[in-house]
Amino acid sequence: MNFFKLLIALSCSQFNFIPPKKKKILIFDVSLIQYFQKSDLFKKKNFEILYTRYEKINLFIIFKCLLNFNLSLKGYYQEYIDYCSPKIFITLCDNNILFYELNCKKGSKISIQSGKRSEINDIFSNIETISKNKNLSADYIFTFSHSISNLYRKYIKCKTISHGSIMSNSKPIKSFKRSPKKILLISNFYDVYIAPETKKLCRINFASLLKIEIKILKHLNTYLTKKNIKLNILSRYSNNLYKHEKKYYSQIFTSPNFKLLKNSKVNKFQLIDEHSLTIGFDSSLVSEAFGRKKKVLQIDYKSAISSKFDSYRILWPLKKNDSALFYFKYHKNEYLLDKKLDIILNQSKHEWNAAFKKYKKKIMDYDPQNYKLKSLLNNLYEK
């Protein structure tokens, strides 16, 4: 962060003169705390929050940093941890490298994977270089799958526990009668879609990527209209960007069987359970749906353009397997997409379960009610 941006951030900060409360649990970063709250993990447990995005700055800790001649971001965080002396130092920002540089001297440091990871603008973009120069560690890292666990252990000294998605785990899997067939599309819309020519991804103009995505969606519209299959799209936004997202999809999907569902008004995991098939491009929700034993299809067009996007694949970091039932690599082959959709939609539950069993531990685990995580936290809390 440059000096000008830092001044803007500080001008919006809330300054606290009172020392932090010494609680048994210290949460690193508040941005994803709703996941802890919604999953009921910290019910009736006392915790303190270490704010990492300049929302709140503790001047008592700043003063201690000055006394120790260590006024830096890492120094501030470490001084905060040392003062609170928690039994559990925990985060859902598993892709924040700085977390793994910090020490929890009298407690356990725990990281929980909260989203799909990749090598593009994410933790695995440069972790290999960083890990050679810095000692990265955690006591436990809870991951989506065994394949991601292996990757974390390669660069970070830790014990990994594959347990799936903390949010999906907290929602029981439900069975619904799926007649007539209906498909759920996970929205891939971002704010950059409004002016795609202004941004590049891996040095590729975003407008050119978006052009291919729109072509795929239009073909999907033709397929669904022809088959008379209902389509629901789970929105990414529920704020002021929702109207732009709605306009984007309304211009593509012309079928009366299409509906855009605002994500703030639905239970997304129940929605997944209700549908015959969940489709997405590179969303974590596609993997989470797979972990719930539901039919999914990832449509991957980016890695067909450049190998730089390989880490967007649902099976990454495993080797490529373009023949996997739940994966479709798009390269101007609409006919094959139709064929793939026909196969999945008409597959029996028994046939799908065979593919699920083969890849479950490699893509997304499922731990009902986060039993593994709760058990560990309770044991550490009561020590």
Buried (B, 14 or more C-beta within 10 A) or exposed (E): EEEEEEEEBEEEEEEBEEBBEEBBBBBBBBEBBEBBEEBEBBEEBEBBBBBBEBBBBBEBBBBBBEEEEEBEEEBBBBBBBBBBBBBBBBBBBBBBBBBBBBEBEEBBBBBBBBBBBBBBEBBBBEBEEBBEEEEBBBBBBBBBBBBBBBBBBEBBEBEBBBBBBBBBBBBEBEEEEBEEBBBBBBBBBBEBBEEBEEBBBBEBBBBEBBEBBBBBBBBBBEBBBEBEBBBBBBBBBEEEBBEEBBEBBEEBBEBEBBEBBEBEEBEBBEBBBBBBBBBBBBBBBBBBBBBBBBBBBBBBBBBBBEEBBBBBBBBBBBEBEEEBBBBBBBEEEBEEBBEBBEEBBEBEEEEBEEBBEEBBBBBBBBBEBBEBBBEBBEEBBEE
